[in-house]
Amino acid sequence: LDDVFDISNVKEITLEANPGEASFNFLNDIKKIGINRLSIGFQSFNDEVLKKLGRYHRSNDCFKTFKNARKAGFKNINTDMIFNIPNLSTNQWIGDIKKLISIEPEHISAYSLTVEPSTKLFNLVKNNKMLMPSEQIDIEQFLITKDILMKNKYFQYEISNYSKKNMECKHNLNYWESNPYISFGPSAHSYDTKKRWWNVKSLDKYLSLVGNGKLPVENFEILKKQDKYNEMILNGLRLTKGISLNKIKKFHKNHLIYLKELTKKWDCIDLSNGYLKLNKNGMLLVDNISSDMFI
């Protein structure tokens, strides 16, 4: 990419790493070539939970990889954690969060577990060999996560993402704010605010097309005004700062009247200070509220 594009002004280049698979030498090498942000998929510090999730690493690998990343010079590290896991008690989850805070990553992503089809966990749940936690436990662990992290100076800027001051993930913010992006590689999606396109899935086909001077694009879609508005609502309401009302006016001048009416149904909708955002515990209802705002 550096041979074709001027990336000298790119402020954030993130690489994802799995605990136990990224050695110090590897981390040291990628830091030297310009990677300045690392995202490590811890998921949990409970070995039994990690087995349940089908992960290959163990809790000690998390701390070792993090220590090596610091040694290699990384000053911007994200760690992924998961709650709402079968048999994971709230007290165990609190313990995991406190352990995580003790090593002081700059950024923390804490997600509620989603059971994906064709996974080991999916089959266990489907065959009633494992039960997912109740909605009450899911909400409890979400709220506890928010409370503990914010008390420890991790600012929640998106539903599942927390960071120290000025350490938000620029890459993700670009998506949530509906800004354009260009992507490379098989299956990668790109967006220019008018059109979205995606590349072929096959690596061999991708390399063949690029090697012959052809674009590896499989297909594209032209986004209608309605699509762009709904995506702006869907993504923007995930952010704690919300969506600029000026952005909304550009799409639908009369929609502000409708939004004000919705505040009667959803008392967590806040239209003050030039932004549409959710307050109180509105983030727990973001999907339902978003669908009510679609046009």
C-alpha positions as CSV (number, residue, x, y, z in Angstrom):
1,L,0.0,0.0,0.0
2,D,2.8,2.4,0.8
3,D,4.1,2.0,-2.7
4,V,0.8,3.0,-4.2
5,F,-0.8,5.4,-1.7
6,D,0.6,8.2,0.4
7,I,-0.1,6.9,3.9
8,S,2.2,9.3,5.7
9,N,-0.7,11.2,7.3
10,V,-2.5,8.0,8.5
11,K,-2.6,8.5,12.3
12,E,-3.8,5.0,13.3
13,I,-2.8,1.6,11.8
14,T,-4.3,-1.3,13.8
15,L,-3.4,-5.0,13.7
16,E,-5.5,-7.7,15.4
17,A,-3.6,-10.3,17.4
18,N,-4.5,-13.5,19.2
19,P,-3.0,-14.1,22.7
20,G,-0.3,-16.8,22.5
21,E,0.1,-16.5,18.8
22,A,1.9,-13.2,18.6
23,S,5.5,-13.5,19.8
24,F,7.7,-10.7,21.0
25,N,9.8,-10.8,17.8
26,F,6.6,-10.6,15.6
27,L,5.2,-7.7,17.6
28,N,8.6,-5.9,17.5
29,D,8.8,-6.4,13.7
30,I,5.3,-5.0,13.0
31,K,5.9,-2.0,15.2
32,K,9.0,-1.2,13.2
33,I,7.1,-1.2,9.9
34,G,4.5,1.3,11.1
35,I,1.7,-0.6,13.0
36,N,1.0,1.7,15.9
37,R,-2.1,0.2,17.5
38,L,-2.8,-3.4,18.6
39,S,-6.1,-5.1,19.2
40,I,-5.8,-8.3,21.3
41,G,-8.7,-10.7,21.6
42,F,-8.6,-11.7,25.3
43,Q,-12.3,-12.6,25.5
44,S,-11.9,-13.9,29.1
45,F,-9.4,-14.7,31.9
46,N,-11.2,-17.9,32.8
47,D,-9.7,-20.9,31.1
48,E,-13.0,-22.9,31.3
49,V,-14.8,-20.1,29.6
50,L,-12.2,-19.8,26.9
51,K,-12.6,-23.6,26.2
52,K,-16.3,-23.1,26.0
53,L,-15.9,-20.3,23.4
54,G,-13.6,-22.5,21.4
55,R,-10.5,-20.4,21.9
56,Y,-7.1,-21.9,21.7
57,H,-5.3,-19.6,24.1
58,R,-5.4,-19.6,27.9
59,S,-5.5,-16.7,30.4
60,N,-1.8,-16.6,30.9
61,D,-1.3,-16.1,27.2
62,C,-3.3,-12.8,27.5
63,F,-1.0,-11.3,30.0
64,K,2.2,-12.6,28.3
65,T,1.1,-11.2,24.9
66,F,0.1,-7.8,26.4
67,K,3.5,-7.6,28.2
68,N,5.4,-8.4,25.0
69,A,3.4,-5.7,23.2
70,R,4.4,-3.1,25.7
71,K,8.0,-4.3,25.5
72,A,7.8,-3.9,21.7
73,G,6.8,-0.3,22.2
74,F,3.0,-0.3,21.7
75,K,1.4,2.6,23.5
76,N,-2.1,2.1,22.1
77,I,-3.6,-1.3,22.8
78,N,-7.2,-2.5,22.7
79,T,-8.4,-5.6,24.4
80,D,-11.6,-7.4,23.5
81,M,-13.7,-9.0,26.3
82,I,-17.0,-10.9,26.2
83,F,-19.8,-11.1,28.8
84,N,-23.2,-12.9,28.8
85,I,-21.5,-16.2,28.6
86,P,-23.1,-19.5,29.8
87,N,-22.2,-20.2,33.5
88,L,-20.2,-16.9,33.7
89,S,-21.4,-15.4,37.0
90,T,-21.5,-11.6,37.4
91,N,-18.9,-11.9,40.2
92,Q,-16.5,-13.7,37.8
93,W,-17.1,-11.0,35.2
94,I,-16.4,-8.3,37.7
95,G,-13.1,-10.1,38.5
96,D,-12.2,-10.2,34.8
97,I,-12.8,-6.5,34.4
98,K,-10.7,-5.6,37.5
99,K,-7.9,-7.8,36.2
100,L,-8.1,-6.0,32.9
101,I,-8.0,-2.6,34.4
102,S,-4.9,-3.5,36.4
103,I,-2.8,-3.8,33.2
104,E,-4.1,-0.5,31.9
105,P,-4.9,-0.9,28.2
106,E,-5.8,2.3,26.4
107,H,-9.0,0.9,25.0
108,I,-11.4,-1.8,26.0
109,S,-14.2,-3.4,23.9
110,A,-16.7,-5.3,25.9
111,Y,-19.3,-7.3,23.9
112,S,-22.3,-9.4,24.9
113,L,-21.9,-12.9,23.5
114,T,-23.7,-13.5,20.2
115,V,-24.2,-17.2,19.3
116,E,-23.1,-17.5,15.7
117,P,-24.4,-20.3,13.5
118,S,-22.0,-23.2,12.6
119,T,-20.1,-22.8,15.8
120,K,-19.6,-25.3,18.6
121,L,-21.5,-23.1,21.1
122,F,-24.4,-22.7,18.6
123,N,-24.8,-26.4,18.4
124,L,-24.6,-26.9,22.1
125,V,-27.3,-24.2,22.7
126,K,-29.4,-25.5,19.8
127,N,-29.4,-29.1,21.3
128,N,-30.2,-27.8,24.8
129,K,-26.9,-29.0,26.1
130,M,-26.1,-25.4,27.2
131,L,-28.3,-22.5,28.2
132,M,-27.6,-18.9,27.4
133,P,-27.9,-16.5,30.4
134,S,-31.2,-14.6,30.9
135,E,-31.7,-11.1,29.5
136,Q,-31.6,-9.8,33.1
137,I,-28.0,-11.2,33.5
138,D,-27.0,-9.7,30.2
139,I,-28.3,-6.3,31.2
140,E,-26.8,-6.5,34.6
141,Q,-23.3,-7.4,33.3
142,F,-23.6,-4.6,30.6
143,L,-24.4,-2.0,33.3
144,I,-21.8,-3.2,35.7
145,T,-19.2,-3.0,32.9
146,K,-20.1,0.6,32.2
147,D,-20.1,1.5,35.9
148,I,-16.7,0.0,36.7
149,L,-14.9,1.2,33.6
150,M,-16.2,4.8,33.8
151,K,-15.2,4.9,37.5
152,N,-11.7,4.0,36.3
153,K,-11.5,6.8,33.7
154,Y,-12.5,4.7,30.7
155,F,-14.9,6.8,28.7
156,Q,-17.8,5.0,27.0
157,Y,-18.0,6.5,23.5
158,E,-19.9,3.7,21.8
159,I,-22.2,1.0,23.2
160,S,-19.5,-1.6,23.6
161,N,-16.3,0.5,23.4
162,Y,-14.5,2.4,26.2
163,S,-11.2,4.4,26.0
164,K,-8.9,6.5,28.0
165,K,-9.0,10.2,27.1
166,N,-8.4,10.8,23.4
167,M,-7.7,7.1,22.7
168,E,-11.0,6.3,20.8
169,C,-10.5,4.0,17.8
170,K,-10.4,6.2,14.8
171,H,-11.0,3.3,12.4
172,N,-14.3,2.3,14.1
173,L,-15.5,5.9,14.5
174,N,-15.1,6.4,10.8
175,Y,-17.7,3.6,10.2
176,W,-20.1,4.7,12.9
177,E,-20.1,8.3,11.6
178,S,-20.9,7.0,8.1
179,N,-17.7,8.4,6.6
180,P,-16.2,7.0,3.4
181,Y,-13.6,4.2,3.5
182,I,-11.7,2.0,1.1
183,S,-10.7,-1.6,1.7
184,F,-8.4,-4.1,0.2
185,G,-8.4,-7.9,0.2
186,P,-10.9,-10.7,-0.4
187,S,-14.5,-9.9,0.7
188,A,-13.4,-6.4,1.7
189,H,-16.1,-3.7,1.5
190,S,-15.7,-0.1,0.5
191,Y,-17.9,3.0,0.7
192,D,-17.8,6.4,-0.9
193,T,-21.1,7.9,0.6
194,K,-23.0,7.1,-2.6
195,K,-22.1,3.5,-3.4
196,R,-20.9,0.4,-1.5
197,W,-18.9,-2.3,-3.2
198,W,-17.3,-5.5,-2.2
199,N,-14.5,-7.7,-3.5
200,V,-14.6,-11.4,-4.5
201,K,-14.3,-13.9,-1.7
202,S,-11.7,-16.2,-3.2
203,L,-8.1,-15.3,-2.5
204,D,-6.9,-17.0,-5.7
205,K,-9.4,-15.1,-7.8
206,Y,-8.6,-11.9,-6.1
207,L,-4.8,-12.3,-6.8
208,S,-5.5,-13.3,-10.4
209,L,-7.7,-10.2,-11.1
210,V,-5.3,-7.8,-9.5
211,G,-2.3,-9.5,-11.2
212,N,-4.0,-8.9,-14.5
213,G,-4.7,-5.2,-13.8
214,K,-8.4,-5.7,-13.1
215,L,-10.5,-4.6,-10.2
216,P,-11.4,-7.5,-7.9
217,V,-14.9,-6.1,-7.3
218,E,-17.7,-8.8,-7.1
219,N,-20.7,-6.5,-6.9
220,F,-21.9,-3.1,-5.7
221,E,-25.1,-1.3,-4.6
222,I,-26.2,2.3,-5.0
223,L,-27.5,3.6,-1.7
224,K,-30.8,5.5,-1.8
225,K,-31.3,8.6,0.3
226,Q,-33.5,6.5,2.6
227,D,-30.8,3.8,3.0
228,K,-28.2,6.4,3.9
229,Y,-30.5,8.0,6.5
230,N,-31.4,4.7,8.1
231,E,-27.7,3.7,8.3
232,M,-26.8,7.0,9.8
233,I,-29.4,6.4,12.5
234,L,-28.4,2.8,13.1
235,N,-24.7,3.6,13.4
236,G,-24.9,7.0,15.0
237,L,-27.1,6.1,17.9
238,R,-24.5,3.6,19.0
239,L,-22.3,6.6,19.8
240,T,-22.7,8.3,23.2
241,K,-22.3,11.7,21.5
242,G,-25.1,10.8,19.1
243,I,-25.8,12.3,15.7
244,S,-25.6,16.0,14.7
245,L,-29.1,17.4,14.1
246,N,-27.7,19.3,11.1
247,K,-26.9,15.9,9.5
248,I,-30.5,14.8,10.1
249,K,-31.9,18.0,8.5
250,K,-29.9,17.4,5.3
251,F,-31.8,14.1,4.8
252,H,-35.3,15.0,6.1
253,K,-36.2,18.5,7.2
254,N,-39.5,17.5,8.7
255,H,-38.1,14.5,10.5
256,L,-37.2,16.5,13.6
257,I,-40.9,17.0,14.2
258,Y,-41.3,13.2,14.2
259,L,-38.2,12.8,16.5
260,K,-39.7,15.2,19.0
261,E,-42.9,13.1,19.0
262,L,-40.9,10.0,19.7
263,T,-39.5,11.5,22.9
264,K,-43.0,11.0,24.3
265,K,-42.6,7.2,23.7
266,W,-38.9,7.0,24.5
267,D,-38.0,9.3,27.4
268,C,-34.3,8.4,26.9
269,I,-34.1,10.3,23.6
270,D,-32.2,13.6,24.0
271,L,-32.4,16.3,21.4
272,S,-30.5,19.0,23.2
273,N,-27.2,20.8,22.3
274,G,-27.6,20.2,18.6
275,Y,-27.4,16.4,18.8
276,L,-29.8,13.4,18.8
277,K,-28.5,10.9,21.4
278,L,-29.7,8.4,24.0
279,N,-29.4,9.1,27.7
280,K,-30.1,7.2,30.9
281,N,-30.1,3.5,29.9
282,G,-31.3,4.2,26.3
283,M,-28.4,2.2,24.9
284,L,-30.1,-1.0,26.1
285,L,-33.0,-0.2,23.7
286,V,-31.0,1.2,20.8
287,D,-32.2,-1.4,18.3
288,N,-35.9,-0.8,19.0
289,I,-35.5,3.0,19.1
290,S,-33.5,3.0,15.8
291,S,-36.2,1.0,14.0
292,D,-38.8,3.6,15.2
293,M,-36.7,6.3,13.6
294,F,-36.2,4.7,10.2
295,I,-37.9,6.2,7.2
